[in-house]
Structure formats: C-alpha cells, structure tokens
Amino acid sequence: MDLRQLRYFVAVAEEGHITRAAARLGIQQPPLSQQVRALETDLGAQLFRRHPKGVALTTAGEALLADAKRLLQDTDAVVARIRAIGAGRAGVLKIGFTSSAAAHAFTPRVLSECRRTYPDIDLQIAEDHAAGLTTAVLDGKVQCAFLRVPVSRPPGLSFVTLLREPVLVAVPKGHAMAKRKSLSLTDLREQPLILVRQTGAPGLYANLIALCQEKGFEPEVAHEVARMGTALNFVAAGAGLAIIPASMQGMHPAAIEYRELRGTKSLDAPLTLVYRESECTGALKSFVQLARAAAARE
C-alpha cells in the first residue's frame, strides 16, 4: 500500500464511480481499476461492491476511508510544512544579541517585521557578548547574531554592517560634566571611565584608547565590564563616565545625562549582523534579506 493507492481509493469512494474518479484524477480508467484491485489484494479485503451505477464501499472500505483521509491530510500537512521551511516561510530561527545591539530601535523593529511577514517562523532569542555570539554562530548554536564591532572574523562567517551611529558620553547626574551641552575627548582627561572590555567591544575600546593617545593622554579606566548595559549601571551609580552608542541613551533617565562627544567622527558604533554564509537558507535567508532591506530603508 502506498499513498498514491490511498488517493485513488479516496477518489473512487467519494465519486462512487470508477470513470468519474479517473477523470477527477486525470488518469485512464484501466490503471485506476488495477490500482484499486492491487490495494484490495495487499489488504486482503474487498473495498468496493460493484453495481450497475458504479461502486459502493464495503464495511472494510468504510473503515479504511476515514483512516485514509486522515493519513492523506497528515501527509499533505507535512509536505506543506517542509516546503514552507525550505522556502524560508517557516521554521525555527535562533538569533543572538549583544545588550547594546538589542537596545538599538532597529532591532525590535526588524523582529516585529519578521513576525508579521513570516508568522510561521519561530524566533528564539539569546543574549551574550560579541565574542560569545561569534562562537555561537560558528558552532551553530544560533543561526545569526546582532553585535557591534566584530571581535574576530572566523572563516565561513559573513559580517554585514547594517547601520552606523555616533557615540555619546553617559554622565552621572550632578557630575560637573553634566553641566556642559557637549564634551570633547580632552574633557575626559582624568575622568574615570567605565569601558566594555576589549574582548566584548574591541573596536570601540581600541579606537577610544587610540584617539585619547592622539590627544596626548592615557584615559583613566576605572572599571572594565562585559556589556554596555552594565557600564550604564556603573554610571548610574556614579562610578564614572561611559562611551556608548547613541541608541542606548535614555537608560536610567533619573540618574544619567547623555552628551554629544565632539570631534570623534571615526568613533562610531556599527550594528553588525553575523551569520554562516554556507547555511544561509530557509528561515535564515529570509531573515537576512529582510534585515538588509530594512536597514537600507533607514
């Protein structure tokens, strides 16, 4: 017994006539009759009674009809689901974010757009620092990740810069620097800084240090933390100042002021999407295309 025979059987049962069933199936009557007889032989039971006006189900045929319809419906559902997964309209997609990437307004917008466009894609979210997410994508634990500046660029991974944004200085409320409308790098001389350690944000960390050195001083690093969100917690506690992507302003509004950092156009914060190029199919391909198109509209 195979699925084709079951489809033939259901067509004959519903039409009650071999010739009409053959026309419905788009085949000739003799092959259809042969397949019905072969099914009866395989099952060891007569499924139809022949009469002058066509055929009628036997007791065995009636019992088979309900099961056959259920099996065919289940099969059709499986085929439709697999085709949807293959076409990138369904499936499971695990996405990673750094805390600063998640804070960018683009991130929730693109997730919402994906859910609207592909409601059958199950989005699963994970958070880590850039180094951990790069490894997770490489190991297949997540399919893609949003981060800022890549920590490393292992072979096989694609890194797409979606957006770039300026950085701001996060200053504790009541701090002398909060009285100024904007700050320069030299204003940060001898100010305790809260930096995301180099393994977590190597580009921003290294670029800031280099720019300070160009201005003739070494920045005072009061604390190194793993994530931008933690840096802002330290600022809110009055432990120092932090350089953050502009999209993160607004956190701890009762405790932090945000100021423009002048003369640092080279010190920006990209939003980067990383994924495995060789596995960019199905739901991942759909999401990457959607994210790139959304970024192009920004």
Buried (B, 14 or more C-beta within 10 A) or exposed (E): EEEEBBBBBBBBBEBBBBEBBBBBBEBEBEEBBEBBEBBBEEBEBBBBEEEEEBBEBBEBBEEBBEEBBEBBEEEEEEEEBEEBBEBBBBBEBBBBBBBBBBBBEBBEEBBEBBEEEBEEBEBEEBBBBBBBBBBBBBEEBBBBBBBBBBBEEBEEBBBBEBBEBBBBBBBBBEBEBBEBEEBBBEBBBEBBBBBBBBBBBBBBBEBBBEBBEEEEEEBBBBBBBBBBBBBBBBBBEEBBBBBBBBBBBEBBEEBBBBBBBEEBEEBBBBBBBBBBEEBBEBBBBBBBEBBEEBBEEE
